Amino acid sequence: GRVWITNDNPRTEDPWTIAKQAQEGAPDSMIILDRAEAIKDSCQWAMRQSRRVLLILGKGHGQY
């Protein structure tokens, strides 16, 4: 499998800092902060695979 880490509405936080923290749990992941570019790249990658599942996930709404 492969993991892309991207930007998803960081508000006042530094997107790169958030991505690097997420990458600690997925050390082989790729960081592409431009969300549209990351989705495009992951779709292109998935289309080259013989067995493919593509999940696009986000944190969702939070109170804090």
C-alpha positions, 0 to 999 in steps of 0.5 A, a space after each residue: 500500500 501507499 499513503 499520501 498525507 495532504 492538507 485539510 483546512 489547517 486553520 491557524 496551524 502550520 500545514 507542514 508541521 501537521 503533515 510531519 506529525 502525521 508522517 510519524 505514524 506512517 514513515 513511508 508516506 509521501 507528503 503533498 500539501 496541495 490536496 488536489 495534487 495529492 488526490 490526482 497523484 493517488 488516483 493515477 497511482 491506483 489506476 496503475 495497480 492491478 488490485 486497487 482500493 483508494 480511500 480519501 480520508 479527512 479528520 472531519 468536523 471537530 469541536 477543538 
